[in-house]
């Protein structure tokens, strides 16, 4: 083959396979190992990186969250987002709502937390500045996964949790069965009703509950929760009360409540919660970097 033709073909095909870029950041596809299987994802690297995050999935069959990752990367936050175990190009077996509620048993949550930790280790190797603060950003089910992962990995220095529970897995199921998908639930029920129900309703499924408060009690890293007041998947104000207890104890945990939103606080045309999280990440990353210099 003519050498010029070969180089031209290489030039137009290689970026599509491995590497692409925009005016603000580059995108590189990666693969990494976790608990005997290969996970596939993408790393988005801004021209100037202030912080770095791994995105942790909710409970559904979720591929890498590219649109959300791009929103972060445009603001100087490096991102590793990957196809969930058993989804897309990632190996392993997906265990989720389509096959029952065992997607939130302790075994699966622990496994998913190990995937998140492996992703953090991978992202660290791709950062030019090895002192760049790395955190976890997640949605819904990630409220149980992120605290577990953060307890296991000292590399995780902050966490952002969109519509994430602080109640146990079994309490969440009780509440979800109580609301039964009724978007008008809060027009006819009070927080007292919800609290009474999740404390006393018999469980439809039997497995050991995961309580994120046990992991959170051992953490001292900054955390930001973003809630929608109309959420019918988790009882938001019950979760806020639990976070307030942690705050009284001196934990660096914060939350923001959006009165018009439900469980979805991070995608589509919903911009304010994400904007708040971006500014929070930048500030916490700056604080972490300053504390490292002082040490």
Secondary structure, 3 states (H helix, E strand, C coil): CCHHHHHHHHHHHHHHHCEEECCCEEEEEEEEEECCEEEEEEEEEECCCCEEEEEECCCCCCCCCHHHHHHHHCCCEEEEEECCCCCCCCCCCCCCHHHCHHHHCHHHHHHHHHHHHHHHHHHHHHCCCCCCCEEEEEECCHHHHHHHHHHHCCCEEEEEEECCCCCCHHHHHHHHHHHCCCCCHHHHCCHHHHHHHHHHCCCCCCCCCCCHHHHHHCCCCEEEEEEECCCCCCCHHHHHHHHHHHHHCCCCEEEEEECCCCCCCCCCCCCHHHHHHHHHHHHHHHHHHHHHHHC
